[in-house]
Amino acid sequence: MEQMKEYLAQNGYYIRKLNQAYFAFHGTYSDTPGSVSPIGGYLAELRQGSPSLGDFIKRVSDVSSYEELLKMIGQ
């Protein structure tokens, strides 16, 4: 995280404290091959299969558990 903080500072963004919430908000958290959670991939799959962003949001807005997400993608 310190490397990212330095990179942001070099580009004019001075952040006193950087944590995982920053990466989650900006879409760079748990989306690497080393990540243990497949949820990001499942959501990407659902988004690709949705005719619009609004449709995707409506589909996933009621999902409240991992099991519900798995049912939605057919697993």
LOLOZA-901183 format. One line per 10 residues: their letters; for each residue z, y, x of N, C-alpha, C. Coordinates in nm, 2 decimals. Atoms other than C-alpha are relative to their C-alpha. Layout:
REM residues N
A	Z:Y:X:Z:Y:X:Z:Y:X  ...
END
This chain:
REM residues 75
MEQMKEYLAQ	0.00:-0.12:0.08:0.00:0.00:0.00:0.00:0.13:0.09  0.00:-0.11:-0.09:0.06:0.23:0.29:-0.14:0.04:0.04  0.14:-0.03:-0.04:-0.31:0.20:0.39:-0.07:0.08:-0.11  0.06:-0.07:0.11:-0.41:0.31:0.04:0.05:0.14:-0.01  -0.06:-0.13:0.01:-0.17:0.60:0.04:-0.06:0.09:0.11  0.07:-0.08:-0.10:-0.32:0.72:0.37:-0.14:0.03:-0.03  0.14:-0.02:0.04:-0.67:0.67:0.24:-0.01:0.11:-0.10  0.00:-0.10:0.11:-0.59:0.88:-0.07:0.03:0.14:0.06  -0.04:-0.13:-0.07:-0.43:1.15:0.15:-0.12:0.06:0.07  0.11:-0.05:-0.08:-0.74:1.17:0.37:-0.11:0.05:-0.10
NGYYIRKLNQ	0.09:-0.05:0.10:-0.94:1.23:0.05:0.05:0.10:-0.10  -0.05:-0.11:0.07:-0.72:1.50:-0.08:0.10:-0.03:-0.11  -0.09:0.05:0.10:-0.49:1.30:-0.30:0.14:-0.03:0.06  -0.13:0.02:-0.07:-0.13:1.34:-0.18:0.10:-0.06:-0.10  -0.09:0.07:0.09:0.10:1.09:-0.35:0.13:-0.03:0.08  -0.13:0.02:-0.06:0.47:1.08:-0.26:0.04:-0.15:0.01  -0.04:0.14:0.01:0.53:0.72:-0.37:-0.11:-0.08:-0.07  0.11:0.08:0.06:0.26:0.46:-0.44:0.06:-0.14:-0.03  -0.05:0.14:0.03:0.34:0.13:-0.62:-0.10:-0.08:-0.08  0.09:0.08:0.07:0.18:-0.15:-0.81:-0.06:0.06:-0.13
AYFAFHGTYS	0.05:-0.06:0.13:0.15:0.05:-1.13:-0.12:0.08:0.02  0.12:-0.08:-0.03:-0.10:0.28:-0.96:-0.12:-0.10:0.00  0.11:0.09:-0.02:-0.32:-0.02:-0.87:-0.03:-0.07:-0.14  0.03:0.05:0.13:-0.28:-0.17:-1.22:-0.08:0.10:-0.09  0.06:-0.10:0.09:-0.38:0.15:-1.39:-0.14:0.03:0.05  0.13:-0.03:-0.05:-0.68:0.20:-1.16:-0.09:-0.13:0.02  0.08:0.12:0.00:-0.80:-0.16:-1.19:-0.02:-0.07:0.13  0.01:0.07:-0.13:-0.74:-0.28:-0.84:0.11:-0.09:0.03  -0.11:0.08:-0.01:-0.44:-0.49:-0.90:-0.03:-0.14:-0.05  0.03:0.14:0.04:-0.47:-0.87:-0.92:-0.14:-0.03:-0.04
DTPGSVSPIG	0.14:0.03:0.02:-0.84:-0.87:-0.91:-0.07:-0.05:0.12  0.05:0.05:-0.13:-0.89:-1.03:-0.57:0.01:-0.16:-0.01  -0.01:0.15:0.00:-0.95:-1.40:-0.49:0.14:-0.05:0.03  -0.13:0.04:-0.03:-0.59:-1.42:-0.37:0.09:0.01:-0.12  -0.08:-0.02:0.12:-0.46:-1.33:-0.71:0.02:-0.13:-0.07  -0.03:0.13:0.07:-0.29:-1.61:-0.90:-0.02:0.00:-0.15  0.01:-0.01:0.14:-0.35:-1.48:-1.25:-0.15:0.00:-0.04  0.14:0.00:0.04:-0.69:-1.56:-1.42:-0.02:0.09:-0.12  0.01:-0.08:0.12:-0.62:-1.31:-1.70:-0.11:0.11:0.01  0.11:-0.10:-0.02:-0.85:-1.04:-1.55:-0.14:-0.06:-0.02
GYLAELRQGS	0.13:0.06:0.02:-1.14:-1.28:-1.54:-0.03:-0.04:-0.15  0.02:0.03:0.14:-1.08:-1.39:-1.90:-0.03:0.12:-0.08  0.03:-0.13:0.07:-1.07:-1.03:-2.02:-0.14:0.05:0.03  0.13:-0.04:-0.03:-1.39:-0.96:-1.83:-0.10:-0.09:-0.08  0.09:0.09:0.08:-1.55:-1.26:-2.00:-0.01:0.04:-0.15  0.00:-0.05:0.14:-1.44:-1.14:-2.34:-0.08:0.13:-0.02  0.07:-0.13:0.01:-1.57:-0.79:-2.27:-0.15:-0.02:0.01  0.14:0.02:-0.01:-1.91:-0.92:-2.16:-0.06:-0.06:-0.13  0.04:0.06:0.12:-1.93:-1.12:-2.48:0.02:0.09:-0.13  -0.02:-0.09:0.11:-1.85:-0.82:-2.70:-0.11:0.10:-0.01
PSLGDFIKRV	0.11:-0.09:0.01:-2.12:-0.60:-2.84:0.03:0.14:0.04  -0.03:-0.14:-0.04:-1.93:-0.28:-2.77:0.15:0.00:0.05  -0.14:-0.01:-0.05:-1.61:-0.16:-2.60:0.10:0.00:-0.12  -0.09:-0.01:0.12:-1.46:-0.08:-2.95:0.02:-0.14:-0.05  -0.01:0.14:0.05:-1.53:-0.44:-3.06:0.10:-0.08:0.09  -0.09:0.07:-0.10:-1.36:-0.58:-2.74:0.14:0.05:-0.02  -0.14:-0.04:0.01:-1.05:-0.36:-2.79:0.06:-0.05:-0.13  -0.05:0.06:0.13:-1.02:-0.47:-3.16:0.03:-0.14:0.02  -0.02:0.14:-0.02:-1.05:-0.83:-3.05:0.13:-0.03:0.08  -0.12:0.04:-0.09:-0.78:-0.82:-2.78:0.13:0.08:-0.04
SDVSSYEELL	-0.11:-0.08:0.03:-0.55:-0.57:-2.94:0.12:-0.08:-0.07  -0.11:0.08:0.07:-0.36:-0.84:-3.14:0.05:-0.11:0.09  -0.04:0.11:-0.08:-0.33:-1.08:-2.85:0.14:0.04:0.06  -0.14:-0.03:-0.06:0.04:-1.10:-2.75:0.05:-0.11:0.09  -0.05:0.10:-0.09:0.06:-1.41:-2.54:-0.12:-0.06:0.07  0.10:0.06:-0.08:-0.13:-1.60:-2.28:-0.07:-0.11:-0.08  0.06:0.11:0.08:-0.18:-1.89:-2.52:-0.10:0.05:-0.10  0.10:-0.06:0.09:-0.35:-1.66:-2.77:-0.12:0.04:0.07  0.12:-0.03:-0.08:-0.58:-1.54:-2.50:-0.08:-0.12:0.03  0.07:0.12:-0.03:-0.67:-1.89:-2.41:-0.08:-0.05:-0.12
KMIGQ	0.07:0.04:0.12:-0.75:-1.98:-2.77:-0.12:0.09:-0.03  0.11:-0.09:0.03:-0.97:-1.67:-2.80:-0.12:-0.03:0.09  0.11:0.03:-0.09:-1.18:-1.77:-2.50:-0.04:-0.15:-0.01  0.05:0.14:0.02:-1.20:-2.13:-2.62:0.06:-0.10:0.09  -0.06:0.10:-0.09:-0.97:-2.31:-2.38:0.13:-0.06:-0.06
END
